[in-house]
Amino acid sequence: MKNLSNKEANKVTRECLQTALIQLMSQKPFEKITITELVRRSGVSRTAFYRNYESKEEILNEVCRSFIDSLSASFSDPTFQKDPVLWYRCFFQDIWDHAMLFGLLLEAHMLNTSAFTSSYSLVKKDHDGEPASLYRYLAWEGAFSTIVVRWFQGGRKESIDFMAEFCSQVLVF
């Protein structure tokens, strides 16, 4: 890392710490992970840790935010707004493809009702200041997140196509 700028070195350090945290979370509960284990696993110094983060919770928040951003980025295409089945299919596929990370974030209680739903352009509509519109959105958000979590925790037995069709029929916004 000698030839890297400070910005580049910090980026590499942050990525190492995030990767180490995910690896450790796959072995033990988040609450039992220590900073010492984290810096040892990541290969960075304790000083480098505190130069980039204040706590392991901050790393977990960043990992979660990054995961949510990657999910939502794939749905910015207006095509998804015209085809809700395709939107749901892609969403469930992304959850399937990132099952380990999704499961770890779920176990760490990082995925609340709005965490993985509110950023999607399909459902993020202007509420016009109307309470009915806002509550309709909140009902959709709660139902959708409950369905996704139950599907995941139930072992993802139903196919992605089934889930996409079901959600597009039942969760009309």
N, C-alpha and C positions, 0 to 999 in steps of 0.2 A: 504494500500500500504506500510505499515511499514515494512513488512517482505520481500518485493521485493528488488532485487538489483536495482541499478540506471538504468541499461540498461532495465530491465523488467518494472520498473516504467515509464520510458520514453516511452516505447512501449505502455503501457496502456494509458498514457496521450495522445499520438499521435492518438491512435484509438478513444478515447473519443472525441477529437477535430474534427477528420474527420467525425465521426458519427453525431456530433452536427452540423457541417457545412452542411452536406447533408440534415439533418432535416430542418434547417433554410432555405436552398435554395428551399425546397419544399413549403415554405410559402411566400417567398419574393425574389426579385432579389438579386443576389450575391452582387452587388454594394451597396445595402442598409443594408447589414449585418455589424454590428459593432463588434469589438473585445470584448467589454463588453457583448454583447448578446451571443457571441460564448463561452466565458469562463463561463458565467452563465449557459448556456444550457449544456455544457460539464461537469460541476462540477469540473473544475480544476481552479487553481489560475491564475491570470494574469502573475505571475512570471513563473509558469510552462509553460504557453503558450510561452512566449519569450525564455524560455530555450530550447524549441523544434522547434519553428518556428520564422521567422522574420516577417511574414505577413500572412493574411488570403489567399492571392494569392499563397503562398508557400504550404499551406494545399491543396488548390484546385489543384495545379499542381501535388501534391503527390497522391491525390485521382484519378486524371485522369491517371497518369502513372500506378498506381496500376490496374485500370480498363483495360487499354490497355494491360498490362502484363498478366492479367488473361485471356483476350480474346486470346492473341497470344500463351499462354502456352498450350492451348488445341489443338493447331494445329501443334505441333512439331512432331507428329507421321508421318512417311513417307507414311502411308496409304493415307493421305490427298493429297499428291503430285501425287499419282496415280489415285485419284478419285476426280476431281474438283467439281462434283455435291455434294459429301459428304462434302467437305470443305465448299462450299457456304451454304449448309443446316445447318451445325453446326454454322457457323458464324451468319446467320440470326436468328437461335434459341437462341444463346447467347444474341444477341441484344434484342430479344423478352423477354427473361428471366430477363434481366436487364434494362427493358424499362424505369423505373423511373430514374435510374442513368444516362443512356444514354441521356434521355431527358434533365436532369438538366445540364449535361456537354455540350450538344448542345446549350442550352440556354445561358450558360456562355461563349460561343464561344471557348470552349476548344478542340473541335474535328475538327481540320482543315483537309485538304485533306489527308495528310499523317499520321495523328495521329493514325487512326485505320486500316491502310492498310499496311504500310511499314514494319511492323514487322513479317508478315506472311511468313513462309517458302515456301509456294506454289509460291508466286510471287517474293520473294526476290532472284533473280538470279544474278549471276555474270554478270556484263555488259560488260566484256572483254575490257573495255575502248572504246567500240564502241558507238558513238553517237546514232546511230539508235536503238540500244538495250536499251539505257537509255531512249530515248524519247518514245519508245514503252511502257516501264514500266510506265513512267509518264502519258501517255495517259490512260493506264489501271487504274492507281491509281486515276486519276481525274474522270474518268467515273464511277468507282466502288463507290467511296465515294459519288458522286452525286446521284447515284441510291439508296444507303443505306439511305442517309438523306431524299430524296424525299419519299421513301417507309415509313420511320418512321414518317415524318411530315404529310404524307397523311393518317395516321391512321392505317398503316400496314394492309391494306385491302386485298392485294394479299397474298396468302398462302406462307409459308416458302418454300414448295416444288416448287411452281411456280417460286419464286425468284431464287432458286438454279438452276433450269433448265434453266431459262432465262439467268442468268449470265454466266452459263457454256457454253451456245451457242453463246452469243453475245460478251462476254468479253474474247476472246481467246488471250492468251499471248504468 
